[in-house]
Amino acid sequence: MQLSAGRARPEQIEPLRVELAALQKMANAAPVGTSTHELSTVRSQKVSVKPPVVKSSSDRFADKQAELTAEASKLRKEQAELSNMLHKVPAHQDCPELTERIVALQNEIEGIWDEKKFIERNGIDAQPVFRPESEPSIVVQARTLDDVAQKAVLTTELQRLREKRSKLTRKLGNPKASPSKKAEWETELAKVGSQIEQMVGERHVL
């Protein structure tokens, strides 16, 4: 070689030194035999991924029941406020907007409680649709004032009959009651139950 023989000039040696330094720098930048793609794969494998949280049936049951109870309470509050407004209206003045809204709220509340009872009996995964979502494209025929008033009367009477049924049930549970009284209450309870069933059907068609 010219360098070992002492015949290479300095201007010939300097480019070789620069090239050698660049090669050494590249060799030290990454482990031998490891490509950039392989390093990225290793890093991605070390990242821990947490599995999604899946609630148990009991947790979902409790959440749904709490949601329905809160919704019913909200509707009850609105219904009470509207009822107070209705009491302030003179007897000779019609208020179809208030009356119809009160009845609609009652229907929604009863639907919620029906749904709660169904879930209690059948479980969270078997719930039906008790309150179908409204379809804006369908024009619902407005009910007459007589229909709204009749439905309001039926709703009030149903509430009274249900309270009476509860009282009769409690009386029948009294161990000190005489057999004759129990027989009388059982007959009355059956009659009240029949009346409730009939009124529910009448109110449904209004």
PyMOL commands that place a pseudoatom at each C-alpha (Angstrom):
pseudoatom trace, name=CA, resn=MET, resi=1, chain=A, elem=C, hetatm=0, pos=[0.000, 0.000, 0.000]
pseudoatom trace, name=CA, resn=GLN, resi=2, chain=A, elem=C, hetatm=0, pos=[1.067, 3.542, -0.603]
pseudoatom trace, name=CA, resn=LEU, resi=3, chain=A, elem=C, hetatm=0, pos=[0.469, 4.448, 3.071]
pseudoatom trace, name=CA, resn=SER, resi=4, chain=A, elem=C, hetatm=0, pos=[2.693, 1.660, 4.444]
pseudoatom trace, name=CA, resn=ALA, resi=5, chain=A, elem=C, hetatm=0, pos=[5.393, 2.433, 1.875]
pseudoatom trace, name=CA, resn=GLY, resi=6, chain=A, elem=C, hetatm=0, pos=[5.319, 6.069, 2.900]
pseudoatom trace, name=CA, resn=ARG, resi=7, chain=A, elem=C, hetatm=0, pos=[4.311, 7.201, -0.539]
pseudoatom trace, name=CA, resn=ALA, resi=8, chain=A, elem=C, hetatm=0, pos=[0.663, 8.354, 0.301]
pseudoatom trace, name=CA, resn=ARG, resi=9, chain=A, elem=C, hetatm=0, pos=[0.146, 12.056, 0.629]
pseudoatom trace, name=CA, resn=PRO, resi=10, chain=A, elem=C, hetatm=0, pos=[-1.902, 13.692, 3.477]
pseudoatom trace, name=CA, resn=GLU, resi=11, chain=A, elem=C, hetatm=0, pos=[-4.643, 14.841, 1.089]
pseudoatom trace, name=CA, resn=GLN, resi=12, chain=A, elem=C, hetatm=0, pos=[-5.186, 11.207, 0.093]
pseudoatom trace, name=CA, resn=ILE, resi=13, chain=A, elem=C, hetatm=0, pos=[-5.373, 9.919, 3.681]
pseudoatom trace, name=CA, resn=GLU, resi=14, chain=A, elem=C, hetatm=0, pos=[-7.922, 12.417, 5.086]
pseudoatom trace, name=CA, resn=PRO, resi=15, chain=A, elem=C, hetatm=0, pos=[-10.995, 11.237, 3.051]
pseudoatom trace, name=CA, resn=LEU, resi=16, chain=A, elem=C, hetatm=0, pos=[-10.323, 7.674, 4.153]
pseudoatom trace, name=CA, resn=ARG, resi=17, chain=A, elem=C, hetatm=0, pos=[-10.310, 8.734, 7.810]
pseudoatom trace, name=CA, resn=VAL, resi=18, chain=A, elem=C, hetatm=0, pos=[-13.690, 10.514, 7.428]
pseudoatom trace, name=CA, resn=GLU, resi=19, chain=A, elem=C, hetatm=0, pos=[-15.288, 7.480, 5.784]
pseudoatom trace, name=CA, resn=LEU, resi=20, chain=A, elem=C, hetatm=0, pos=[-13.963, 5.161, 8.511]
pseudoatom trace, name=CA, resn=ALA, resi=21, chain=A, elem=C, hetatm=0, pos=[-15.352, 7.379, 11.272]
pseudoatom trace, name=CA, resn=ALA, resi=22, chain=A, elem=C, hetatm=0, pos=[-18.810, 7.419, 9.621]
pseudoatom trace, name=CA, resn=LEU, resi=23, chain=A, elem=C, hetatm=0, pos=[-18.854, 3.616, 9.381]
pseudoatom trace, name=CA, resn=GLN, resi=24, chain=A, elem=C, hetatm=0, pos=[-17.936, 3.244, 13.074]
pseudoatom trace, name=CA, resn=LYS, resi=25, chain=A, elem=C, hetatm=0, pos=[-20.714, 5.661, 14.097]
pseudoatom trace, name=CA, resn=MET, resi=26, chain=A, elem=C, hetatm=0, pos=[-23.346, 3.647, 12.182]
pseudoatom trace, name=CA, resn=ALA, resi=27, chain=A, elem=C, hetatm=0, pos=[-22.130, 0.382, 13.705]
pseudoatom trace, name=CA, resn=ASN, resi=28, chain=A, elem=C, hetatm=0, pos=[-22.535, 1.726, 17.267]
pseudoatom trace, name=CA, resn=ALA, resi=29, chain=A, elem=C, hetatm=0, pos=[-26.054, 3.170, 16.699]
pseudoatom trace, name=CA, resn=ALA, resi=30, chain=A, elem=C, hetatm=0, pos=[-27.936, -0.203, 17.013]
pseudoatom trace, name=CA, resn=PRO, resi=31, chain=A, elem=C, hetatm=0, pos=[-27.183, -3.734, 18.215]
pseudoatom trace, name=CA, resn=VAL, resi=32, chain=A, elem=C, hetatm=0, pos=[-25.586, -5.976, 15.641]
pseudoatom trace, name=CA, resn=GLY, resi=33, chain=A, elem=C, hetatm=0, pos=[-28.165, -8.004, 13.690]
pseudoatom trace, name=CA, resn=THR, resi=34, chain=A, elem=C, hetatm=0, pos=[-31.217, -5.979, 14.934]
pseudoatom trace, name=CA, resn=SER, resi=35, chain=A, elem=C, hetatm=0, pos=[-33.210, -3.990, 12.424]
pseudoatom trace, name=CA, resn=THR, resi=36, chain=A, elem=C, hetatm=0, pos=[-35.402, -0.950, 13.201]
pseudoatom trace, name=CA, resn=HIS, resi=37, chain=A, elem=C, hetatm=0, pos=[-38.579, -2.957, 12.480]
pseudoatom trace, name=CA, resn=GLU, resi=38, chain=A, elem=C, hetatm=0, pos=[-37.542, -5.670, 14.956]
pseudoatom trace, name=CA, resn=LEU, resi=39, chain=A, elem=C, hetatm=0, pos=[-36.870, -3.106, 17.687]
pseudoatom trace, name=CA, resn=SER, resi=40, chain=A, elem=C, hetatm=0, pos=[-40.338, -1.563, 17.172]
pseudoatom trace, name=CA, resn=THR, resi=41, chain=A, elem=C, hetatm=0, pos=[-41.959, -5.004, 17.407]
pseudoatom trace, name=CA, resn=VAL, resi=42, chain=A, elem=C, hetatm=0, pos=[-40.207, -5.780, 20.703]
pseudoatom trace, name=CA, resn=ARG, resi=43, chain=A, elem=C, hetatm=0, pos=[-41.266, -2.454, 22.222]
pseudoatom trace, name=CA, resn=SER, resi=44, chain=A, elem=C, hetatm=0, pos=[-44.919, -2.962, 21.182]
pseudoatom trace, name=CA, resn=GLN, resi=45, chain=A, elem=C, hetatm=0, pos=[-44.967, -6.405, 22.792]
pseudoatom trace, name=CA, resn=LYS, resi=46, chain=A, elem=C, hetatm=0, pos=[-43.902, -4.955, 26.143]
pseudoatom trace, name=CA, resn=VAL, resi=47, chain=A, elem=C, hetatm=0, pos=[-46.876, -2.549, 26.307]
pseudoatom trace, name=CA, resn=SER, resi=48, chain=A, elem=C, hetatm=0, pos=[-49.506, -4.026, 28.644]
pseudoatom trace, name=CA, resn=VAL, resi=49, chain=A, elem=C, hetatm=0, pos=[-53.139, -3.782, 27.457]
pseudoatom trace, name=CA, resn=LYS, resi=50, chain=A, elem=C, hetatm=0, pos=[-55.810, -3.831, 30.156]
pseudoatom trace, name=CA, resn=PRO, resi=51, chain=A, elem=C, hetatm=0, pos=[-58.838, -6.009, 29.332]
pseudoatom trace, name=CA, resn=PRO, resi=52, chain=A, elem=C, hetatm=0, pos=[-62.229, -4.235, 29.111]
pseudoatom trace, name=CA, resn=VAL, resi=53, chain=A, elem=C, hetatm=0, pos=[-64.264, -4.165, 32.323]
pseudoatom trace, name=CA, resn=VAL, resi=54, chain=A, elem=C, hetatm=0, pos=[-67.297, -6.454, 32.022]
pseudoatom trace, name=CA, resn=LYS, resi=55, chain=A, elem=C, hetatm=0, pos=[-70.041, -5.947, 34.617]
pseudoatom trace, name=CA, resn=SER, resi=56, chain=A, elem=C, hetatm=0, pos=[-71.725, -8.952, 36.149]
pseudoatom trace, name=CA, resn=SER, resi=57, chain=A, elem=C, hetatm=0, pos=[-75.462, -9.586, 35.787]
pseudoatom trace, name=CA, resn=SER, resi=58, chain=A, elem=C, hetatm=0, pos=[-76.051, -8.505, 39.384]
pseudoatom trace, name=CA, resn=ASP, resi=59, chain=A, elem=C, hetatm=0, pos=[-74.246, -5.206, 38.795]
pseudoatom trace, name=CA, resn=ARG, resi=60, chain=A, elem=C, hetatm=0, pos=[-76.208, -4.543, 35.606]
pseudoatom trace, name=CA, resn=PHE, resi=61, chain=A, elem=C, hetatm=0, pos=[-79.444, -5.456, 37.421]
pseudoatom trace, name=CA, resn=ALA, resi=62, chain=A, elem=C, hetatm=0, pos=[-78.703, -2.986, 40.222]
pseudoatom trace, name=CA, resn=ASP, resi=63, chain=A, elem=C, hetatm=0, pos=[-77.741, -0.229, 37.752]
pseudoatom trace, name=CA, resn=LYS, resi=64, chain=A, elem=C, hetatm=0, pos=[-80.918, -0.743, 35.707]
pseudoatom trace, name=CA, resn=GLN, resi=65, chain=A, elem=C, hetatm=0, pos=[-83.179, -0.785, 38.748]
pseudoatom trace, name=CA, resn=ALA, resi=66, chain=A, elem=C, hetatm=0, pos=[-81.581, 2.403, 40.077]
pseudoatom trace, name=CA, resn=GLU, resi=67, chain=A, elem=C, hetatm=0, pos=[-81.973, 4.051, 36.671]
pseudoatom trace, name=CA, resn=LEU, resi=68, chain=A, elem=C, hetatm=0, pos=[-85.667, 3.130, 36.458]
pseudoatom trace, name=CA, resn=THR, resi=69, chain=A, elem=C, hetatm=0, pos=[-86.348, 4.271, 40.027]
pseudoatom trace, name=CA, resn=ALA, resi=70, chain=A, elem=C, hetatm=0, pos=[-84.704, 7.634, 39.369]
pseudoatom trace, name=CA, resn=GLU, resi=71, chain=A, elem=C, hetatm=0, pos=[-86.687, 8.060, 36.158]
pseudoatom trace, name=CA, resn=ALA, resi=72, chain=A, elem=C, hetatm=0, pos=[-89.979, 7.224, 37.899]
pseudoatom trace, name=CA, resn=SER, resi=73, chain=A, elem=C, hetatm=0, pos=[-89.211, 9.684, 40.711]
pseudoatom trace, name=CA, resn=LYS, resi=74, chain=A, elem=C, hetatm=0, pos=[-88.494, 12.419, 38.191]
pseudoatom trace, name=CA, resn=LEU, resi=75, chain=A, elem=C, hetatm=0, pos=[-91.808, 11.799, 36.420]
pseudoatom trace, name=CA, resn=ARG, resi=76, chain=A, elem=C, hetatm=0, pos=[-93.676, 11.670, 39.746]
pseudoatom trace, name=CA, resn=LYS, resi=77, chain=A, elem=C, hetatm=0, pos=[-92.264, 15.080, 40.654]
pseudoatom trace, name=CA, resn=GLU, resi=78, chain=A, elem=C, hetatm=0, pos=[-93.388, 16.571, 37.348]
pseudoatom trace, name=CA, resn=GLN, resi=79, chain=A, elem=C, hetatm=0, pos=[-96.809, 14.963, 37.743]
pseudoatom trace, name=CA, resn=ALA, resi=80, chain=A, elem=C, hetatm=0, pos=[-97.211, 16.431, 41.246]
pseudoatom trace, name=CA, resn=GLU, resi=81, chain=A, elem=C, hetatm=0, pos=[-96.289, 19.904, 40.012]
pseudoatom trace, name=CA, resn=LEU, resi=82, chain=A, elem=C, hetatm=0, pos=[-98.836, 19.689, 37.187]
pseudoatom trace, name=CA, resn=SER, resi=83, chain=A, elem=C, hetatm=0, pos=[-101.520, 18.411, 39.568]
pseudoatom trace, name=CA, resn=ASN, resi=84, chain=A, elem=C, hetatm=0, pos=[-100.924, 21.416, 41.827]
pseudoatom trace, name=CA, resn=MET, resi=85, chain=A, elem=C, hetatm=0, pos=[-101.303, 23.697, 38.813]
pseudoatom trace, name=CA, resn=LEU, resi=86, chain=A, elem=C, hetatm=0, pos=[-104.529, 21.938, 37.831]
pseudoatom trace, name=CA, resn=HIS, resi=87, chain=A, elem=C, hetatm=0, pos=[-106.016, 22.497, 41.304]
pseudoatom trace, name=CA, resn=LYS, resi=88, chain=A, elem=C, hetatm=0, pos=[-105.546, 26.253, 40.822]
pseudoatom trace, name=CA, resn=VAL, resi=89, chain=A, elem=C, hetatm=0, pos=[-107.602, 26.295, 37.627]
pseudoatom trace, name=CA, resn=PRO, resi=90, chain=A, elem=C, hetatm=0, pos=[-111.307, 27.218, 38.049]
pseudoatom trace, name=CA, resn=ALA, resi=91, chain=A, elem=C, hetatm=0, pos=[-113.696, 24.278, 37.830]
pseudoatom trace, name=CA, resn=HIS, resi=92, chain=A, elem=C, hetatm=0, pos=[-115.516, 25.698, 34.780]
pseudoatom trace, name=CA, resn=GLN, resi=93, chain=A, elem=C, hetatm=0, pos=[-112.314, 26.096, 32.765]
pseudoatom trace, name=CA, resn=ASP, resi=94, chain=A, elem=C, hetatm=0, pos=[-110.978, 23.244, 30.626]
pseudoatom trace, name=CA, resn=CYS, resi=95, chain=A, elem=C, hetatm=0, pos=[-107.246, 22.455, 30.690]
pseudoatom trace, name=CA, resn=PRO, resi=96, chain=A, elem=C, hetatm=0, pos=[-106.724, 19.638, 28.197]
pseudoatom trace, name=CA, resn=GLU, resi=97, chain=A, elem=C, hetatm=0, pos=[-102.966, 20.264, 28.009]
pseudoatom trace, name=CA, resn=LEU, resi=98, chain=A, elem=C, hetatm=0, pos=[-102.486, 19.754, 31.744]
pseudoatom trace, name=CA, resn=THR, resi=99, chain=A, elem=C, hetatm=0, pos=[-104.885, 16.827, 31.982]
pseudoatom trace, name=CA, resn=GLU, resi=100, chain=A, elem=C, hetatm=0, pos=[-103.420, 15.001, 29.024]
pseudoatom trace, name=CA, resn=ARG, resi=101, chain=A, elem=C, hetatm=0, pos=[-99.868, 15.477, 30.271]
pseudoatom trace, name=CA, resn=ILE, resi=102, chain=A, elem=C, hetatm=0, pos=[-100.780, 14.184, 33.737]
pseudoatom trace, name=CA, resn=VAL, resi=103, chain=A, elem=C, hetatm=0, pos=[-102.353, 11.079, 32.216]
pseudoatom trace, name=CA, resn=ALA, resi=104, chain=A, elem=C, hetatm=0, pos=[-99.364, 10.543, 29.914]
pseudoatom trace, name=CA, resn=LEU, resi=105, chain=A, elem=C, hetatm=0, pos=[-96.994, 10.791, 32.879]
pseudoatom trace, name=CA, resn=GLN, resi=106, chain=A, elem=C, hetatm=0, pos=[-99.073, 8.251, 34.784]
pseudoatom trace, name=CA, resn=ASN, resi=107, chain=A, elem=C, hetatm=0, pos=[-98.852, 5.839, 31.866]
pseudoatom trace, name=CA, resn=GLU, resi=108, chain=A, elem=C, hetatm=0, pos=[-95.080, 6.286, 31.682]
pseudoatom trace, name=CA, resn=ILE, resi=109, chain=A, elem=C, hetatm=0, pos=[-94.683, 5.742, 35.420]
pseudoatom trace, name=CA, resn=GLU, resi=110, chain=A, elem=C, hetatm=0, pos=[-96.762, 2.574, 35.350]
pseudoatom trace, name=CA, resn=GLY, resi=111, chain=A, elem=C, hetatm=0, pos=[-94.711, 1.349, 32.384]
pseudoatom trace, name=CA, resn=ILE, resi=112, chain=A, elem=C, hetatm=0, pos=[-91.521, 1.896, 34.369]
pseudoatom trace, name=CA, resn=TRP, resi=113, chain=A, elem=C, hetatm=0, pos=[-92.822, -0.062, 37.359]
pseudoatom trace, name=CA, resn=ASP, resi=114, chain=A, elem=C, hetatm=0, pos=[-94.030, -2.846, 35.078]
pseudoatom trace, name=CA, resn=GLU, resi=115, chain=A, elem=C, hetatm=0, pos=[-90.531, -3.008, 33.635]
pseudoatom trace, name=CA, resn=LYS, resi=116, chain=A, elem=C, hetatm=0, pos=[-88.962, -3.087, 37.102]
pseudoatom trace, name=CA, resn=LYS, resi=117, chain=A, elem=C, hetatm=0, pos=[-91.207, -5.970, 38.151]
pseudoatom trace, name=CA, resn=PHE, resi=118, chain=A, elem=C, hetatm=0, pos=[-90.498, -7.876, 34.953]
pseudoatom trace, name=CA, resn=ILE, resi=119, chain=A, elem=C, hetatm=0, pos=[-86.740, -7.564, 35.482]
pseudoatom trace, name=CA, resn=GLU, resi=120, chain=A, elem=C, hetatm=0, pos=[-87.119, -8.744, 39.079]
pseudoatom trace, name=CA, resn=ARG, resi=121, chain=A, elem=C, hetatm=0, pos=[-88.976, -11.846, 37.900]
pseudoatom trace, name=CA, resn=ASN, resi=122, chain=A, elem=C, hetatm=0, pos=[-87.056, -12.683, 34.732]
pseudoatom trace, name=CA, resn=GLY, resi=123, chain=A, elem=C, hetatm=0, pos=[-83.617, -11.093, 35.038]
pseudoatom trace, name=CA, resn=ILE, resi=124, chain=A, elem=C, hetatm=0, pos=[-81.818, -8.220, 33.362]
pseudoatom trace, name=CA, resn=ASP, resi=125, chain=A, elem=C, hetatm=0, pos=[-81.175, -10.045, 30.078]
pseudoatom trace, name=CA, resn=ALA, resi=126, chain=A, elem=C, hetatm=0, pos=[-84.841, -10.740, 29.325]
pseudoatom trace, name=CA, resn=GLN, resi=127, chain=A, elem=C, hetatm=0, pos=[-86.348, -7.282, 29.488]
pseudoatom trace, name=CA, resn=PRO, resi=128, chain=A, elem=C, hetatm=0, pos=[-89.018, -6.430, 26.925]
pseudoatom trace, name=CA, resn=VAL, resi=129, chain=A, elem=C, hetatm=0, pos=[-89.916, -3.002, 25.563]
pseudoatom trace, name=CA, resn=PHE, resi=130, chain=A, elem=C, hetatm=0, pos=[-92.704, -1.632, 27.753]
pseudoatom trace, name=CA, resn=ARG, resi=131, chain=A, elem=C, hetatm=0, pos=[-92.319, 1.918, 26.514]
pseudoatom trace, name=CA, resn=PRO, resi=132, chain=A, elem=C, hetatm=0, pos=[-91.880, 1.935, 22.714]
pseudoatom trace, name=CA, resn=GLU, resi=133, chain=A, elem=C, hetatm=0, pos=[-90.004, 4.944, 21.446]
pseudoatom trace, name=CA, resn=SER, resi=134, chain=A, elem=C, hetatm=0, pos=[-92.152, 7.504, 19.706]
pseudoatom trace, name=CA, resn=GLU, resi=135, chain=A, elem=C, hetatm=0, pos=[-91.928, 7.743, 15.961]
pseudoatom trace, name=CA, resn=PRO, resi=136, chain=A, elem=C, hetatm=0, pos=[-92.066, 11.405, 14.848]
pseudoatom trace, name=CA, resn=SER, resi=137, chain=A, elem=C, hetatm=0, pos=[-93.110, 10.407, 11.336]
pseudoatom trace, name=CA, resn=ILE, resi=138, chain=A, elem=C, hetatm=0, pos=[-96.384, 8.896, 12.601]
pseudoatom trace, name=CA, resn=VAL, resi=139, chain=A, elem=C, hetatm=0, pos=[-99.177, 11.398, 13.193]
pseudoatom trace, name=CA, resn=VAL, resi=140, chain=A, elem=C, hetatm=0, pos=[-101.127, 10.396, 16.287]
pseudoatom trace, name=CA, resn=GLN, resi=141, chain=A, elem=C, hetatm=0, pos=[-104.780, 11.367, 16.256]
pseudoatom trace, name=CA, resn=ALA, resi=142, chain=A, elem=C, hetatm=0, pos=[-105.566, 13.758, 19.086]
pseudoatom trace, name=CA, resn=ARG, resi=143, chain=A, elem=C, hetatm=0, pos=[-107.920, 12.418, 21.698]
pseudoatom trace, name=CA, resn=THR, resi=144, chain=A, elem=C, hetatm=0, pos=[-111.038, 14.322, 22.586]
pseudoatom trace, name=CA, resn=LEU, resi=145, chain=A, elem=C, hetatm=0, pos=[-111.388, 16.107, 25.899]
pseudoatom trace, name=CA, resn=ASP, resi=146, chain=A, elem=C, hetatm=0, pos=[-113.961, 13.536, 27.015]
pseudoatom trace, name=CA, resn=ASP, resi=147, chain=A, elem=C, hetatm=0, pos=[-111.477, 10.715, 26.411]
pseudoatom trace, name=CA, resn=VAL, resi=148, chain=A, elem=C, hetatm=0, pos=[-108.776, 12.513, 28.372]
pseudoatom trace, name=CA, resn=ALA, resi=149, chain=A, elem=C, hetatm=0, pos=[-111.139, 13.250, 31.239]
pseudoatom trace, name=CA, resn=GLN, resi=150, chain=A, elem=C, hetatm=0, pos=[-112.395, 9.666, 31.273]
pseudoatom trace, name=CA, resn=LYS, resi=151, chain=A, elem=C, hetatm=0, pos=[-108.866, 8.329, 31.351]
pseudoatom trace, name=CA, resn=ALA, resi=152, chain=A, elem=C, hetatm=0, pos=[-108.010, 10.645, 34.230]
pseudoatom trace, name=CA, resn=VAL, resi=153, chain=A, elem=C, hetatm=0, pos=[-111.050, 9.392, 36.152]
pseudoatom trace, name=CA, resn=LEU, resi=154, chain=A, elem=C, hetatm=0, pos=[-110.078, 5.776, 35.495]
pseudoatom trace, name=CA, resn=THR, resi=155, chain=A, elem=C, hetatm=0, pos=[-106.523, 6.458, 36.648]
pseudoatom trace, name=CA, resn=THR, resi=156, chain=A, elem=C, hetatm=0, pos=[-107.767, 7.946, 39.914]
pseudoatom trace, name=CA, resn=GLU, resi=157, chain=A, elem=C, hetatm=0, pos=[-110.200, 5.069, 40.476]
pseudoatom trace, name=CA, resn=LEU, resi=158, chain=A, elem=C, hetatm=0, pos=[-107.481, 2.517, 39.738]
pseudoatom trace, name=CA, resn=GLN, resi=159, chain=A, elem=C, hetatm=0, pos=[-105.258, 4.098, 42.348]
pseudoatom trace, name=CA, resn=ARG, resi=160, chain=A, elem=C, hetatm=0, pos=[-108.059, 3.896, 44.900]
pseudoatom trace, name=CA, resn=LEU, resi=161, chain=A, elem=C, hetatm=0, pos=[-108.776, 0.252, 44.085]
pseudoatom trace, name=CA, resn=ARG, resi=162, chain=A, elem=C, hetatm=0, pos=[-105.101, -0.676, 44.299]
pseudoatom trace, name=CA, resn=GLU, resi=163, chain=A, elem=C, hetatm=0, pos=[-104.858, 0.914, 47.724]
pseudoatom trace, name=CA, resn=LYS, resi=164, chain=A, elem=C, hetatm=0, pos=[-107.979, -1.007, 48.776]
pseudoatom trace, name=CA, resn=ARG, resi=165, chain=A, elem=C, hetatm=0, pos=[-106.467, -4.233, 47.478]
pseudoatom trace, name=CA, resn=SER, resi=166, chain=A, elem=C, hetatm=0, pos=[-103.333, -3.595, 49.530]
pseudoatom trace, name=CA, resn=LYS, resi=167, chain=A, elem=C, hetatm=0, pos=[-105.390, -3.039, 52.694]
pseudoatom trace, name=CA, resn=LEU, resi=168, chain=A, elem=C, hetatm=0, pos=[-107.385, -6.217, 52.140]
pseudoatom trace, name=CA, resn=THR, resi=169, chain=A, elem=C, hetatm=0, pos=[-104.190, -8.175, 51.592]
pseudoatom trace, name=CA, resn=ARG, resi=170, chain=A, elem=C, hetatm=0, pos=[-102.789, -6.871, 54.871]
pseudoatom trace, name=CA, resn=LYS, resi=171, chain=A, elem=C, hetatm=0, pos=[-106.003, -7.778, 56.682]
pseudoatom trace, name=CA, resn=LEU, resi=172, chain=A, elem=C, hetatm=0, pos=[-105.872, -11.327, 55.355]
pseudoatom trace, name=CA, resn=GLY, resi=173, chain=A, elem=C, hetatm=0, pos=[-102.366, -11.603, 56.766]
pseudoatom trace, name=CA, resn=ASN, resi=174, chain=A, elem=C, hetatm=0, pos=[-103.615, -10.898, 60.293]
pseudoatom trace, name=CA, resn=PRO, resi=175, chain=A, elem=C, hetatm=0, pos=[-103.450, -14.201, 62.219]
pseudoatom trace, name=CA, resn=LYS, resi=176, chain=A, elem=C, hetatm=0, pos=[-105.982, -12.922, 64.792]
pseudoatom trace, name=CA, resn=ALA, resi=177, chain=A, elem=C, hetatm=0, pos=[-108.752, -12.344, 62.226]
pseudoatom trace, name=CA, resn=SER, resi=178, chain=A, elem=C, hetatm=0, pos=[-111.739, -14.673, 62.426]
pseudoatom trace, name=CA, resn=PRO, resi=179, chain=A, elem=C, hetatm=0, pos=[-112.380, -17.188, 59.635]
pseudoatom trace, name=CA, resn=SER, resi=180, chain=A, elem=C, hetatm=0, pos=[-115.657, -15.478, 58.749]
pseudoatom trace, name=CA, resn=LYS, resi=181, chain=A, elem=C, hetatm=0, pos=[-113.924, -12.121, 58.327]
pseudoatom trace, name=CA, resn=LYS, resi=182, chain=A, elem=C, hetatm=0, pos=[-111.208, -13.677, 56.222]
pseudoatom trace, name=CA, resn=ALA, resi=183, chain=A, elem=C, hetatm=0, pos=[-113.783, -15.251, 53.955]
pseudoatom trace, name=CA, resn=GLU, resi=184, chain=A, elem=C, hetatm=0, pos=[-115.494, -11.883, 53.587]
pseudoatom trace, name=CA, resn=TRP, resi=185, chain=A, elem=C, hetatm=0, pos=[-112.213, -10.145, 52.776]
pseudoatom trace, name=CA, resn=GLU, resi=186, chain=A, elem=C, hetatm=0, pos=[-111.225, -12.817, 50.265]
pseudoatom trace, name=CA, resn=THR, resi=187, chain=A, elem=C, hetatm=0, pos=[-114.508, -12.320, 48.419]
pseudoatom trace, name=CA, resn=GLU, resi=188, chain=A, elem=C, hetatm=0, pos=[-114.035, -8.552, 48.434]
pseudoatom trace, name=CA, resn=LEU, resi=189, chain=A, elem=C, hetatm=0, pos=[-110.423, -8.909, 47.301]
pseudoatom trace, name=CA, resn=ALA, resi=190, chain=A, elem=C, hetatm=0, pos=[-111.459, -11.041, 44.332]
pseudoatom trace, name=CA, resn=LYS, resi=191, chain=A, elem=C, hetatm=0, pos=[-114.071, -8.436, 43.403]
pseudoatom trace, name=CA, resn=VAL, resi=192, chain=A, elem=C, hetatm=0, pos=[-111.566, -5.595, 43.642]
pseudoatom trace, name=CA, resn=GLY, resi=193, chain=A, elem=C, hetatm=0, pos=[-109.074, -7.532, 41.534]
pseudoatom trace, name=CA, resn=SER, resi=194, chain=A, elem=C, hetatm=0, pos=[-111.699, -8.054, 38.842]
pseudoatom trace, name=CA, resn=GLN, resi=195, chain=A, elem=C, hetatm=0, pos=[-112.561, -4.341, 38.863]
pseudoatom trace, name=CA, resn=ILE, resi=196, chain=A, elem=C, hetatm=0, pos=[-108.905, -3.388, 38.511]
pseudoatom trace, name=CA, resn=GLU, resi=197, chain=A, elem=C, hetatm=0, pos=[-108.438, -5.725, 35.571]
pseudoatom trace, name=CA, resn=GLN, resi=198, chain=A, elem=C, hetatm=0, pos=[-111.528, -4.338, 33.861]
pseudoatom trace, name=CA, resn=MET, resi=199, chain=A, elem=C, hetatm=0, pos=[-110.483, -0.706, 34.356]
pseudoatom trace, name=CA, resn=VAL, resi=200, chain=A, elem=C, hetatm=0, pos=[-106.975, -1.362, 33.085]
pseudoatom trace, name=CA, resn=GLY, resi=201, chain=A, elem=C, hetatm=0, pos=[-108.530, -2.706, 29.888]
pseudoatom trace, name=CA, resn=GLU, resi=202, chain=A, elem=C, hetatm=0, pos=[-110.883, 0.273, 29.574]
pseudoatom trace, name=CA, resn=ARG, resi=203, chain=A, elem=C, hetatm=0, pos=[-108.101, 2.768, 30.089]
pseudoatom trace, name=CA, resn=HIS, resi=204, chain=A, elem=C, hetatm=0, pos=[-105.878, 0.993, 27.589]
pseudoatom trace, name=CA, resn=VAL, resi=205, chain=A, elem=C, hetatm=0, pos=[-108.328, 1.547, 24.719]
pseudoatom trace, name=CA, resn=LEU, resi=206, chain=A, elem=C, hetatm=0, pos=[-108.760, 5.270, 25.416]
for i in range(1, 206): cmd.bond("trace and resi %d" % i, "trace and resi %d" % (i + 1))
show_as sticks, trace
zoom trace
